[in-house]
Amino acid sequence: MKVFSVLAIVTMLLVGCASRIERVQSPDASIRSKVSGELARDASQKEIDQLIVLLRTHENPHVRSSAANVLGMINHRDQRIVHALAEALSDKDWLVRRSAAHSLTILAGGNTGMFRLDFVNYGLQADKTVTGPLLKMLTDPSSDVRLAGSTAFGVYKDTDAVPLLIGLLVFENPGDQAHINDMNKAVAVALANQGDGRALEPLSRLLDFPNDAVARSGARAMGEIIMEMHFLDIVTYGERGLSIEMKVGSPTKAKQWWEKYGQK
């Protein structure tokens, strides 16, 4: 017991003396998590520079992932952060790719949660240095990375994403599997953000989805897209009418719109 106590005290002293950047590189996940929160609140410019270096060069993917997470939480409009995270979207480790996508979503003002009930059309027009790697994530071997990429397109606009996002929709889910529901909801948000009429027919197929949250997501996405198309003078005022009610998440209203206007 005495030996354990001495070791615990020594460890605490060493951790206390270590710099925050050194603690981010700790093999102990709890230490990395604690210091990440500290850095997110008040990282200095020097620490930001060091985090970028860790993200790009550290051999441990868990450390690179922690660096990516911290950079996303820093309230800092430094383009070097954006570029470093965009580069990390091509990291060889899926954990780092996912963390980089989440951080880019947060920096753009987005929400990485899968259960939000509101649709906020941020429509951030990012250049291809960001959306190019994000497009690749939509076909990533890891389903977690594909989900993170879909979530990112809930705030970033790139019309090249539309067919890839449509391809991620799943129209049957007999076992009510959570990962399928989460993917469908994330894709619905992303397609709503793109505001592209090509998504209306695939989204209409979600209106009868057995999971109510997914069906409502499809309805809201259709409403968002129709409103966007109205502002661009692609649909008439009459066609737009039902979309206002669709935006609150009514599959019934969305079906009415689709039957009346969508299959012309």
N, C-alpha and C positions, 0 to 999 in steps of 0.2 A: 504493500500500500504506500509506503514511504517513497519507494522508487518511482511508482506511478505519479505521485504528487510532485516530486522533483521534476520529472520529465514534463508534466503538464505546465509547471511554472516556467521552465526553460522555454517551452514552445510558445507560451503566451508572451514572454519577454522578446523572443526572436520576431514574432509576428508584429509586436508593438514597435520594434525598431525598424522593421522593413518598410521601405517606401510603398506607396499605394500601387505603383506600377509593378513592383516586385510581388506584391500580394495578389495581383491579378494573375500572375503566372504560377500561383500555388497549385499543387496537385489536389488540394482540398477544395472541393466544390463549394462548401459553406463559406470558406474564406473568400473565394472569388466572388461569390454572390454578395457578401457584405460590402466588400470594397467597391464593387461595381455600383452599388447604390450611392456610396459616398462620392465617387467620381462623377456620376450622373448629375449630382447637385452642384458641384463646384470645381470641376476639372480645370486646371490651368492650361494655358496654350502649350506649354512644354509637355504636359501629360497627354494632351490630345495628340500631339506629334508622336509621342511614344506609343500610344494606343494604335495609331495608324501603322507604325512600324511592326508592332506585334501582330496585327491583323494580316499584314503582308508576308511576314517572315517566320513567325514562331512555328516550331515543328509540331507542337501539340495542338490538335484541332479543337480541344476544349478551351484552350487559352485563346485561340483565334476567334472562336465563337463568342467567348466572353468579351473580347475586345470589340467585336461587331455589335454586340448587345449594348455595351456602354456607349459607343459612338452614336447609336440611334437614340439614346435617352438624353444626350447632351443637347440642351437648347442653344444650338449654335449653327448659324447659317454659313458654315465654312464649306466651300465647294470641294475642298480636298477630302472632307469626310464623305461627301456624296460619291466622289470618284473612287475612293478607296473601297467603299461598300459595293459600288457597282463592279469593281474588279473582283471582289470576294464572291460575287454571284457565280463565278466560274471556278471557285475553289474545288479541290479534288474531294473534299469531305462534305457529305450532305448536310451535316450539322451546321457547318459554317455557311453554306449556301442559304439554308433556311434562316439563320440568324441575320444574315445580311439583307435578305428580302424583308424580314420583319422590320428591321431598322430603317430601311428606305421608306417603308410604308409609314412608319411613325414620323419620320422627318418631313414627310409630305403632308402631315396633318391627319393621317388615317387612323383606322382602328383595326388592330390585328385580331380582335375577338370575333368569333364566328356567330355570335348570337345577338348582335345588335339589331334593333327593331326599326331603326331609321335609315333612310338612304340619303347620304349627303354627297352631292355630285361635285367633288372637288375638281375633277377634270384637269389635273396638272399636266401640262404639255411638257414632258421631259424629252431631252434629246436622246438619240439612239445609244449614247454611251450608257444610259440607264435602261431604257426599254429593250434594247437589243439583247443584253444578257437575261433580262426578265422574260423575254419571249422563249428563250431556251429552257427556262425553268418549267414552262408549261408542258414540256415533253420529258422532264427529268425522270429517271428510273425510280426515284423516291416519291411516294405519294405525299409525304410531308412537305417536300420541296415544291411539288406541284400545287399543293394547297396554299403554301406561302406565296408562290408566284401569282396565283389567282387572286389572293387577297390584295397583293400589291397593285394589281390592275383595277382594284376598286378606287384607287386614287390617281393612277397614271393612265394617260390616254395614249393609245397607239392602235390604229385600225387594223394593223397586222395581227393583233391579238385576238380579234373577234372569232375567226374560224377555229383557232386553237382552243379558245375558251369553250366554244360550242361543243367541240370534240370531247371535252371533259365532263359534260353533263351525263348523268346516269338516270334513265327514265323508269327503272324498276329497282325496287329494294325490298324484296320479300321479308328479309330478316330485320328490317328497320335498323340497318347498320349505321352507327353514328358517323363514321368517316365518309360514307356516301352522302348522308344528309349535310354534313359540314361542307363537303366539296360543292354540292349543288347550290347551297346558300351563298358561298363565296363567289362562285361563278356568276350567279344571278346579280350580285352586287357589282361585279366587274363589268358584266355586259350592260347593266344600267348605266354605268359610268361612261362607257364607250358611246352610248347614244346612237347605236347603229341598227337600222331597221332589219338587217339580216338576222338579228337575234330574236325577233318577235315570234316566228314560227316555232323554233326550238323551245323558247320559254313557254309558249302556250301549251306545250306537252307536259310541263310541270304542274299545270293547274289541277290535274287529277292525281297528283302524286300522293301516296298514302300518308306521308308525314305532313301534317298541317303547316308546320313552319316553312317547309320547302315550298309548298303550294303558294303560301302567302308571299314568299320571296319572289316566286315567279311572277305573281300578279303585280307586286310593287315595281319589279324591274320593267315589266311591260309598260306600266304607267309612266315611269321615268322616261323611257325611250320615246313613247308617243308624245309626251310633252316636249321633249327635245326636238323631235321631228316637226312639231307644230311651230316652234319658234324658228325653225329653218324653212318654214312654208312648204313642208313636204306632205303634211296632212292638213285637212280642213278643220275649221272650228268644231263642226258637228262630230267629226271623228275624234276630236280631242276630248269632248265632253265627259265620256265615261272614264277617261284616264285619270281624272282627278280623284274619283272614288277608288280606282285600281291602286293608286299610290298608297292608300291606307292599308293595303294588303287584302283585297277582296277577290279571291279566285272566281266567285260568281260573276262579279262585274267584269272581270277580265275575259271570261268566257263569252259574255254578252257582246263585248267589243269585238272579240275575234270572230264571232259568228256573223256580226253585222258588217264589219269593215275589213277584217284581216284577210279574208280568203277571196277577195275580189280578183 
